[in-house]
Amino acid sequence: MILSTTPQIEGRPIREYKGVVTGETIIGANMFKDLFAGIRDIVGGRAGSYEKVLIEAKDTSMQEMMQRAQALGANAIVGIDIDYETIGANGSMLMVATSGTAVVI
């Protein structure tokens, strides 16, 4: 499956549009509440444990979107958008939502 944030794949004309596909992941982890509440205390460096959770959530959402595209008979997704949002009481959960257009190239 070819994935792209652009509306087309250079040199690969789109033969058929299959429709919009999405993937969603919600992670209920108190560490995000702590992260956002204490973000101003982090000076420099990277928060590796938080990054791993964000990457896992993004990857899960992308996999879900690809499965939905494959079910439609697509072999590529174009125009991909990835959104991160905090939800729940006091922003205690993180939602990663991906969307794009399933196509046949």
Secondary structure, 3 states (H helix, E strand, C coil): CEECCCCCECCECCCEEEEEEEEEEEEECHHHHHHHHCHHHCCCCCCHHHHHHHHHHHHHHHHHHHHHHHHCCCCEEEEEEEEEEEECHHHCEEEEEEEEEEEEC
